[in-house]
Amino acid sequence: MRILKGTSNPALAENLSKVLGASMVDRELARFPDGELYLRIKESVEGQDIVLVQSTYPDDNSVQFLLLSSTLKDLGARSVIGVIPYYGYARQDRVFKDGESFSARTMARHLRMDLDHVICVNLHKEATLSAFDPLKSAANVSVMGVIGSFVKNKGVEFVLSPDKGAIGYARETAGAAGCGFDHLEKTRIDGRSVMMTPKKLDVRGKAVCIVDDIIATGGTILKAQELLRGQGAREVFACCAHGLFTGGGRDRLEPVLDGLFSSDTIENPTSSFSAAVPVATRIREILE
Ligand code: R5P
């Protein structure tokens, strides 16, 4: 088995190559003068199992994913395992208003074309995986256990999810950190701000970590940390799988938190832990 990296996640691909003891496939990616992508795979992949590591956000990265996966198949790869660290359009996971695009499903239907298996990381809704049918397998792996071990070393004593839907993330993180957990109830007001239903939490004097799959504008974490500070939390950290940080999200959060951390599914200055081990575990299961 070997690894082909796109341009979205070089650090994760390198980590994966170390964890799996797999070499990188040599490739060239450049731009034509009109801005279109040029791709060439520079060595034979015939008869080999190839792990393609490439996110599908922003849009340009989806084109790269399609060209990389289809070229692998054209060159006779035995199997192509698509690792999509951050899956673009994951949050448009249904039709909210009549006439809208069901974008998460549409993207899967196209991305799967030249894959045998797909592995996503903390996909916003697990149900999106069904849109990858009829691949041999479609999996959603989680970095929450990795986050749990990371925050345990920081002395975190309580884990909180900012909404009920994310309680699974808090449970998994707290399990690895060996501490208690709870959730808040969130109502979204607009793209940048949310409301939290007041709730008494067991956090006085404690170091608390808020966990979520994605941090975008930071509005969700901002409100949750206000509530935690108001109830006497000693330290407040925030961790997520995907540090998207749109619209100045990081600048809003860093001054009010004791630490802001994300994984390498979207490489950014807060990337502090890797999705490589959970992804590698799934790859081994596929290939055994
Ligand atoms: C939404 O359901 C997600 O799990 C995150 O809570 C959301 O994407 C965070 O967005 P923001 O940082 O803009 O509040």
Boltz pocket constraint, residues with backbone or C-beta under 6 A from the ligand:
constraints:
  - pocket:
      binder: B
      contacts: [[A, 162], [A, 166], [A, 191], [A, 192], [A, 194], [A, 212], [A, 213], [A, 214], [A, 215], [A, 216], [A, 217], [A, 218], [A, 219], [A, 220], [A, 221], [A, 249]]
      max_distance: 6.0
